[in-house]
Amino acid sequence: METRVDTNEAGFDHIPQVDFARWHGTPAERAALVREVRDVCHEVGFMLLVNHGIEVSFVDRVFALMTDLFALPQEQKDLIDKRRSRHFRGWEGVGAEYTNGRPDQREQVDLWTEHPARAADVEPPYLRLLGPNQWLPDDVLPGFEALLGEWFDRMGALATELMAVFALALDLDEHHFERLFGDERMSLTKLIRYPPTPPGAAGVNAHHDAGFLTILAPGETPGLQVQNPAGQWVSVEHVRGAFVINIGEMLQSMTGNYFVATPHRVIATDVRYAAGYFHGPSLETPLGSLPLDPSFAAAVAASPRHASAGFMATAAETRAGVGDMASSHQPAVYGEQLWNYFARSYPENVARHYS
């Protein structure tokens, strides 16, 4: 492997575009894509993915459905109120989710991969996250479940291809993550409406994503910002049809900080819609270090910002005063990471269902 050492600690001033059509091209084109993705995941943690094979018309259908969903009267949204779900799925109003102890200024619907529900007192606690979504019936929102089922399938297929690229970028077998992820996988979709952000607040406060890989359809309205190593907030350019791809904390952890989960937030000056897909494995998936060549660790050691990169604090750490993304806590399995996320982000829901 040819390693790279950061020479500019200030980092990036834009989010790079990556042409995914090369994944289905010649061997030379695939190799060039793998090298580019490795550099982007090491240095930026974010990319704008173009020519990914998902039609703009399909994404437009999802956004049209979101517009109808969030325009529903309150009594119909209440049919799928997240507080009714011990699996943390459904609709929630502005301010219901907390990021680093601060309420987010966004309205959203959360949908997870569906599996048979376990008992409410099952151990370990993260198995309680398995269960059904809350779906609005077709007489309230026609095609809701069908369209989002297609969204899960298509985003999951694209994410699987991206994870294969990541594996090759780490000098692993192309199918390494596919084998690792197991059978009872848990991925998340967030349908989000941001009202204009009040002064001093954020649509979503600065954070890392908790999982492995995020695919975001960012919509037409700007607002997503990514923090570079110098502490500057870089606005993500709007490119029609492009997905915003970013690395989650689990890939950062398992690559020994070679890939980075980069802080990001949303500040919206107008109403903003976005649809995110967060690709995840089975809850029992171990989060130990990947079998990487020592040159990867050498590259991290040579870069102060990689060597010192932290993780989102747990709820207990936040209460104890640990910085927002200064934790060294690394869960043993993926389910523990998700349970930490819910305990941190939905303390009232956790208390309601799991006192």
C-alpha positions, 0 to 999 in steps of 0.5 A: 500500500502507498500511504499518505501523510497529511501535510496540511493540518488545516485540511480541506476547503470543499467536499470532493466529487467522486464519479462512481461510474468507474466502479463498473468500468475497466480494471484501471478505472476501478483501481483509480476509484479505489485510490481516490476513495481511500484518500477522501476517506482518510483526509476528508471523510465526506464526498459527493457521489455522482453517477451512482445509478440511482435515478433523480426521478426516484429521489424526487418521488421520495421528496414528494412523499416527504413533503406530503408526510410533513404537511399532514395534520398533527392528529395523523402524524400522532398515529406514528408518534415515536413515543409509542414505539419501544423500538424508537421508530416513527414521527417526532417533532422539532426538539425531540432528538438531542445531539450532545445534550442540545435539542435539534431543530428538525422534525423527522420520521425514523424507519429501521430495518424490520425484524421480529421483536424481542421481549422488552426485558431481553438482554443485552439491552440493544436487542430491544431495538429489533422490531417493526416500524410504524407505517401510516396506512395508504388512506392517510399517505398513499404508497408510504410503506411501498416507496420506503421499502424500495428506498431501503432496497436501493440504498442498501445495494448502493451501500454494499457496493461502497463498502466493497470499495472501502474494503479494497481501499483498505487492502482487504478482500472486496467482500470482507464487510459483506461477510462481517455484517451478518444476516439480521442487519439494522440500517436506518432511514431518516426523513427530515424536515428542517424549519429555518434554524433559530439564532444560536441553534442548529437543525442538527447540532455538530456530531459524528454519525454513529454507524459505518456509512451514510448516504444522504439525499440532501435536497435542493436547499443548502444548510449542511456544513462539514468542519475541517481540521482547522475548525472552519465550517465548509458548506456542502455544494449542491450538485443535482442528483449527487448523494453526500457520502460520509464515514461513521464512527464505526469505520473510524474505530475499526480502521484505527482512525485511518478513515475519519468520521468528520463533524458536521451540522445543519444550519438552515435559512429556509425550510429544508428536506433531506433523506438519509440512509445509514448502513448498518450490520447485525447488532452482534457484529464485532467492532474489533480492529480490521486486519490492516497492513501496519502501514495504515497505523504508521500513517495515523501515527504520523498525523496528529489529527488522525492520532487524536481523533475522538468519538461521540461521548456517551450519555454518562460521559456528557453528564460528566463533562466529556467533550462532544466528540472527545470520547475514547469509548469504543463499544465491542459490538454494533448493538452497544454503539446503537444503544449508546446513541439512543440513550444519548439522543432520546433520554425521555424515550428510554425512560418511558420504555426502559426505566 
